[in-house]
Amino acid sequence: MKKISLKTWLKAAIRPNSLARLKVKKAVTSPARVLMIGFFLLIVVGAILLGLPVASTAGRLRPVDALFTATSAVCVTGLSVIDAGRDLTFFGQMVLLLLIQVGGLGFMTFGTIILIFLGRRITLSERLVISNSLNEDGLQGMVALTLRIVTLALSIEGIGAVLLMTRMIPRHGVLHGMWYSVFHSVSAFCNAGFDLVGGFPLYKNDPVVQLTVMALIALGGLGFSVLFDLQKNQMRFSRLTLHSKLVLVISGILTAAGAVLFFVLEQGNAKTLADPALSPYMRPIAALFQSVTTRTAGFNTINQADLTSPSLMLTLILMFIGASPASTGGGLKTTTFGIFFLLIYNVLRGRDKIVVFRRTINHSLVNRAVVLFTLALSLIILSHLALSLLLPPSAVVNSSNILYEVISAFGTVGLTIGVTAELTPPAELVMSVVMFIGRVGLMTIAFGLTRKHSKGQNHLVYPEGKVMIG
């Protein structure tokens, strides 16, 4: 391996976008590969811990069930073949909570905190991995940024837990109420969707619980860069970065449109919004909750299998889009969807460039959005085909329900209409892979599996050729 001079290392640290940084990247392990391996090892450790007899109320989980649960927790999905509140002991629930927290904020974030606690210096290669995991371009301030992320996350989760305690302690008692509040606050902010109370229909008439959980889901799904940008610019939209503006606008439109459509489509459904047990004033909140939770959270106040066909299709779309980059959620991501939509709009208008908020979107970002969209659809199609071959047909296991479950896994949502409970061991492994890819990211997986990227070919310019399309 070619040695790199001290001067080159210093240039890379000060000028992270320079050629020096590219040389440093060649000298260290690929950050994308480190992220893949890190998440995988975290899942393995979690599966071992959940597979211990002390973690299960029934003696011991099957290895494949422990692996599936650990994957779902680390990938903050929420799909589960067990009942966490019934089948796991307090130790098992603690392990599950830690896996959700580490998986939601990123294992590199907690790894950095541990290294700081031990008094070890963060190396440049480790800063590269942290930068990659947080979708940041520079290397300066990575340690400080990590500390800010952990502080902000714990503060939001703490406030959420206190608010939930006002409702859960009276219902479940002091000790159980406090534990449930902490667990569900972390699970909501990390967009995990795991619960210990047998589902949130228990609180379908409780506005405090629903509004608190929705706020936690929304804050976790925006991404820490957006939250810091809002804090820095005192919530003034005009001063925000282009990324923050796109995230807020797209998230707002999807959430509002989803709530209105769910309310319209389900207002006559006696099994959902028209349920006599649901208070009339809570129906708009229930529609909003359904819109928010489909964006990678996974909590539900109504049975997903009871939704009308149009509502199920709307749920599929929202789950596929998912949360925003550098957030605790998964899916295609709001900005990727936004750029892809703007590309279609501009092509139909005969425009060559995408301009939004008086800024031009780089052509390489447009290409990446198209590639991500294509890869996501390909993954869903292949996974659907694999599950169709591995699962026996039944009233629950049909083509449309399998598609729902696959998109829920890819978007790390965790909503289910019963297929997950019917998974065979091979099918659990397929779903685990889908959840892993959905959380780590398609581009991270692609870069991690690719040994070399083409270099220098962009400088070659060939004569243009015409091809008929359409």
NORVEN-V143553 format. One record per residue. N is the residue number from 0. RES is the residue in one small letter. SS is DSSP state (h for helix, s for strand, l for the rest). D_FIRST is the distance of its C-alpha to the first C-alpha in whole Angstrom. Layout:
BEGIN
[[N;RES;SS;D_FIRST] [N;RES;SS;D_FIRST]]
END
This chain:
BEGIN
[[0;m;l;0] [1;k;l;4] [2;k;l;6] [3;i;l;9] [4;s;l;13] [5;l;h;16] [6;k;h;17] [7;t;h;15] [8;w;h;15] [9;l;h;19] [10;k;h;19] [11;a;h;18] [12;a;h;20] [13;i;h;23] [14;r;l;23] [15;p;l;21] [16;n;l;22] [17;s;l;20] [18;l;h;18] [19;a;h;16] [20;r;h;16] [21;l;h;15] [22;k;h;11] [23;v;h;11] [24;k;h;12] [25;k;h;9] [26;a;h;7] [27;v;l;10] [28;t;l;12] [29;s;l;15] [30;p;h;18] [31;a;h;20] [32;r;h;19] [33;v;h;19] [34;l;h;23] [35;m;h;23] [36;i;h;22] [37;g;h;24] [38;f;h;27] [39;f;h;27] [40;l;h;27] [41;l;h;30] [42;i;h;32] [43;v;h;32] [44;v;h;32] [45;g;h;35] [46;a;h;37] [47;i;h;37] [48;l;h;39] [49;l;h;41] [50;g;l;42] [51;l;l;43] [52;p;h;47] [53;v;h;47] [54;a;h;46] [55;s;s;48] [56;t;l;52] [57;a;l;53] [58;g;l;51] [59;r;l;47] [60;l;l;46] [61;r;l;45] [62;p;h;41] [63;v;h;41] [64;d;h;43] [65;a;h;41] [66;l;h;37] [67;f;h;39] [68;t;h;41] [69;a;h;37] [70;t;h;36] [71;s;h;39] [72;a;h;38] [73;v;h;35] [74;c;l;35] [75;v;l;38] [76;t;l;40] [77;g;l;43] [78;l;l;44] [79;s;l;45] [80;v;l;47] [81;i;l;48] [82;d;l;51] [83;a;h;49] [84;g;h;52] [85;r;h;53] [86;d;h;51] [87;l;s;49] [88;t;l;50] [89;f;h;49] [90;f;h;46] [91;g;h;45] [92;q;h;46] [93;m;h;44] [94;v;h;41] [95;l;h;41] [96;l;h;42] [97;l;h;38] [98;l;h;36] [99;i;h;38] [100;q;h;37] [101;v;h;34] [102;g;h;33] [103;g;h;35] [104;l;h;34] [105;g;l;30] [106;f;h;28] [107;m;h;26] [108;t;h;29] [109;f;h;30] [110;g;h;27] [111;t;h;27] [112;i;h;30] [113;i;h;30] [114;l;h;27] [115;i;h;29] [116;f;h;32] [117;l;l;30] [118;g;l;29] [119;r;l;26] [120;r;l;24] [121;i;l;22] [122;t;l;18] [123;l;h;17] [124;s;h;15] [125;e;h;19] [126;r;h;20] [127;l;h;19] [128;v;h;20] [129;i;h;23] [130;s;h;24] [131;n;h;23] [132;s;h;25] [133;l;l;28] [134;n;l;28] [135;e;l;27] [136;d;l;25] [137;g;l;25] [138;l;l;23] [139;q;l;26] [140;g;l;28] [141;m;h;27] [142;v;h;28] [143;a;h;31] [144;l;h;31] [145;t;h;31] [146;l;h;34] [147;r;h;36] [148;i;h;35] [149;v;h;36] [150;t;h;39] [151;l;h;40] [152;a;h;40] [153;l;h;42] [154;s;h;44] [155;i;h;45] [156;e;h;45] [157;g;h;47] [158;i;h;50] [159;g;h;50] [160;a;h;51] [161;v;h;54] [162;l;h;55] [163;l;h;55] [164;m;h;56] [165;t;h;60] [166;r;h;60] [167;m;h;58] [168;i;h;60] [169;p;h;63] [170;r;h;63] [171;h;h;61] [172;g;l;61] [173;v;h;60] [174;l;h;57] [175;h;h;56] [176;g;h;57] [177;m;h;54] [178;w;h;52] [179;y;h;52] [180;s;h;52] [181;v;h;49] [182;f;h;47] [183;h;h;48] [184;s;h;47] [185;v;h;44] [186;s;h;44] [187;a;h;45] [188;f;h;43] [189;c;l;40] [190;n;l;42] [191;a;l;42] [192;g;l;45] [193;f;l;46] [194;d;l;49] [195;l;l;51] [196;v;l;55] [197;g;l;55] [198;g;l;55] [199;f;h;56] [200;p;h;59] [201;l;h;60] [202;y;h;60] [203;k;l;61] [204;n;l;64] [205;d;l;62] [206;p;h;61] [207;v;h;59] [208;v;h;56] [209;q;h;56] [210;l;h;55] [211;t;h;53] [212;v;h;51] [213;m;h;51] [214;a;h;50] [215;l;h;47] [216;i;h;46] [217;a;h;46] [218;l;h;44] [219;g;h;41] [220;g;h;41] [221;l;h;41] [222;g;l;37] [223;f;h;36] [224;s;h;36] [225;v;h;39] [226;l;h;41] [227;f;h;39] [228;d;h;40] [229;l;h;44] [230;q;h;44] [231;k;h;42] [232;n;l;45] [233;q;l;48] [234;m;l;48] [235;r;l;49] [236;f;h;48] [237;s;h;48] [238;r;h;45] [239;l;l;43] [240;t;l;40] [241;l;h;40] [242;h;h;38] [243;s;h;40] [244;k;h;43] [245;l;h;42] [246;v;h;41] [247;l;h;45] [248;v;h;47] [249;i;h;45] [250;s;h;46] [251;g;h;49] [252;i;h;50] [253;l;h;49] [254;t;h;51] [255;a;h;54] [256;a;h;54] [257;g;h;53] [258;a;h;56] [259;v;h;59] [260;l;h;58] [261;f;h;58] [262;f;h;61] [263;v;h;63] [264;l;h;62] [265;e;h;63] [266;q;l;66] [267;g;l;68] [268;n;l;66] [269;a;l;68] [270;k;l;65] [271;t;l;63] [272;l;l;64] [273;a;l;67] [274;d;l;67] [275;p;l;71] [276;a;l;69] [277;l;l;66] [278;s;l;68] [279;p;h;69] [280;y;h;67] [281;m;h;64] [282;r;h;64] [283;p;h;62] [284;i;h;59] [285;a;h;59] [286;a;h;58] [287;l;h;56] [288;f;h;54] [289;q;h;53] [290;s;h;52] [291;v;h;49] [292;t;h;49] [293;t;l;48] [294;r;l;45] [295;t;l;42] [296;a;l;45] [297;g;l;47] [298;f;l;50] [299;n;l;53] [300;t;l;57] [301;i;l;58] [302;n;l;57] [303;q;h;55] [304;a;h;57] [305;d;h;60] [306;l;l;59] [307;t;l;60] [308;s;h;58] [309;p;h;58] [310;s;h;56] [311;l;h;54] [312;m;h;53] [313;l;h;52] [314;t;h;50] [315;l;h;48] [316;i;h;47] [317;l;h;47] [318;m;h;44] [319;f;h;42] [320;i;h;42] [321;g;l;41] [322;a;l;40] [323;s;l;38] [324;p;l;34] [325;a;l;33] [326;s;l;36] [327;t;l;37] [328;g;l;38] [329;g;l;36] [330;g;l;38] [331;l;l;37] [332;k;l;37] [333;t;h;40] [334;t;h;38] [335;t;h;37] [336;f;h;40] [337;g;h;42] [338;i;h;40] [339;f;h;40] [340;f;h;44] [341;l;h;44] [342;l;h;42] [343;i;h;45] [344;y;h;48] [345;n;h;46] [346;v;h;46] [347;l;h;50] [348;r;l;51] [349;g;l;49] [350;r;l;47] [351;d;l;43] [352;k;l;42] [353;i;l;42] [354;v;s;43] [355;v;s;44] [356;f;l;45] [357;r;l;45] [358;r;s;41] [359;t;s;40] [360;i;l;37] [361;n;l;34] [362;h;h;34] [363;s;h;31] [364;l;h;32] [365;v;h;35] [366;n;h;33] [367;r;h;31] [368;a;h;34] [369;v;h;36] [370;v;h;33] [371;l;h;33] [372;f;h;37] [373;t;h;36] [374;l;h;34] [375;a;h;36] [376;l;h;39] [377;s;h;37] [378;l;h;36] [379;i;h;40] [380;i;h;41] [381;l;h;39] [382;s;h;40] [383;h;h;43] [384;l;h;44] [385;a;h;42] [386;l;h;44] [387;s;h;47] [388;l;h;46] [389;l;h;46] [390;l;l;49] [391;p;l;52] [392;p;l;55] [393;s;l;57] [394;a;l;59] [395;v;l;56] [396;v;l;53] [397;n;l;53] [398;s;h;51] [399;s;h;52] [400;n;h;51] [401;i;h;48] [402;l;h;47] [403;y;h;48] [404;e;h;46] [405;v;h;43] [406;i;h;43] [407;s;h;43] [408;a;h;40] [409;f;h;38] [410;g;l;40] [411;t;l;39] [412;v;l;43] [413;g;l;44] [414;l;l;48] [415;t;l;49] [416;i;l;53] [417;g;l;53] [418;v;l;50] [419;t;h;48] [420;a;h;50] [421;e;h;51] [422;l;l;47] [423;t;l;46] [424;p;h;43] [425;p;h;41] [426;a;h;42] [427;e;h;41] [428;l;h;38] [429;v;h;38] [430;m;h;39] [431;s;h;36] [432;v;h;34] [433;v;h;36] [434;m;h;36] [435;f;h;32] [436;i;h;31] [437;g;h;34] [438;r;h;33] [439;v;h;29] [440;g;l;29] [441;l;h;29] [442;m;h;27] [443;t;h;24] [444;i;h;25] [445;a;h;24] [446;f;h;21] [447;g;h;20] [448;l;h;21] [449;t;l;19] [450;r;l;16] [451;k;l;15] [452;h;l;18] [453;s;l;20] [454;k;l;18] [455;g;l;21] [456;q;h;24] [457;n;h;26] [458;h;h;26] [459;l;l;28] [460;v;l;32] [461;y;l;34] [462;p;l;38] [463;e;l;39] [464;g;l;41] [465;k;l;44] [466;v;l;44] [467;m;l;47] [468;i;l;46] [469;g;l;49]]
END
